[in-house]
Amino acid sequence: VQLQASGGGLVQVGESLRLSCRPSGRTFSDSAVSWFRQAPGTDREFVAGITKNQRTKYYADSVKGRFTISEDNAKSAVYLQMDSLRPEDAAVYYCAAGRVICSGYGCPNMRRGTAYDSWGQGTQVTVSS
């Protein structure tokens, strides 16, 4: 499935952005959906995700309390509300979807990029100090 990510931009430290991820021609009803990010010279890292069945939400420790992942009632879009942005949040953000199987406490597969089979094109987030 094709994913369309949008909402990135340039903000000041402490400001907010909301990213959106929409699938083309379908919904997320049978998929886990997550956001990952990658800054220059670093590995891609998990940011936040919603599991496939229970719609449980998980967050990276670095964004807990500042970022919120949500979805609309029709499961036609997933959002990442990013508040209190910091310079270290600057990266290209990618949404990803897939039938990620949760096994084990905390659903570790959610944090593995290889567990997803669909990726959006990425949206740039720049945080200026």
N, C-alpha and C positions, 0 to 999 in steps of 0.2 A: 504494500500500500504506500502511496506517496504521502508524505507529510509536509505540511507547510508551516514553517516557524516564522514568527514575526514579533515585533515589539521592541527590538533592541534599539540602542541609541547611546547618546552621550549625556551623562548626568554628573552632578557634583556629588562629592562625598556626603552621605547621609540622605540623599534623595532616593526616590523609588522608581521602579519600572515594572511593567507587567508584560510578560511574554505570553504568546499564544501559540498553540500547536493544533492544527486541524488536519484530519485525514481527508484524502480525496476520495469521494464516492462511497464512504462507509462511515461507521462509527467506531468508537473505541470499546464497545461493549464486551468484546471477547479478547481484549488485549491489556497487558500491563503497559503503562506509559510512564516514561521517565524523562528527566532533563539531565543532560551531561554538559560539561563545559571543558574547554581546552584553551589555555593561555599559551602564548608563544614559548616554545622551549620546554613545555611541560607535557605530561601525559594527560589524556582525557580522564576526567574524574566525574563520578556520580554526584549529582546535586540533590535531586528529589525524585520520588516516584510514587505511583499508585499501582497497587497490585491488580492482577487480572480478575480474581474472583471476589475477594472480600473488599476490594477497593481500599485496602489499608494504605496509609501514607507513610513513607520513609524519607528521612532527610540525612544529608551528610552533617556531621557534627559542626562543620564550619559555618553552616547556614541556619542551623536550628534556632528558632526564635526570631529570625529575620525574614526568612523566605517561607512562602506558603504555596503548596501545590493544590489545585482544585480542578474540578471539571464541571461542565454544565449538566443539567438534568438529562439531556438527551445523549450524553457522552459523545457529543460531536466536537468537543474542544476541550483541551486541557490547558490550564493557565499556570504560570509561575509568577506569583506576586513577590517582588524583591524589594524589601524595605531596608532602610539604614545601610545603603550600599557603601562598600569599602573599596579602596583601590585594588585590593587582592581579589575582588569579585570580577574584575575586568577579564573578559574572555569571549570566545565565540561559544554561544550556547546552542546545543543541539537537542531536539526532542527525538525520542526513540520509542518505538512500539514493538510489542511482540508477545507471544504466549509464554511468558516467563513462568516457569514452575517454581513455586516456593517450597523449599524443603529445608528445614532447619530454622532455628530461632533467628528472627530478624530478616528472613528471606534474603540470604546473601546473594542469590542470583540476580536480584534487582540491581545490584551494584556492578554487575559485570556487563560491559558493553557487548560482549559476544553473545549474550542471551537474547539480544534484540535483532530482528530481521528487517526493520524499516527505520530509516533515519531521515530527518529533515535536513534542509540545506544549511542550517546554522544561521544565527543572528548575532551580530556583534554588540557586545555591551562594553562601553568604555566609561570608566569612573575617574573623573578629574578631581585632583586635590588642589 
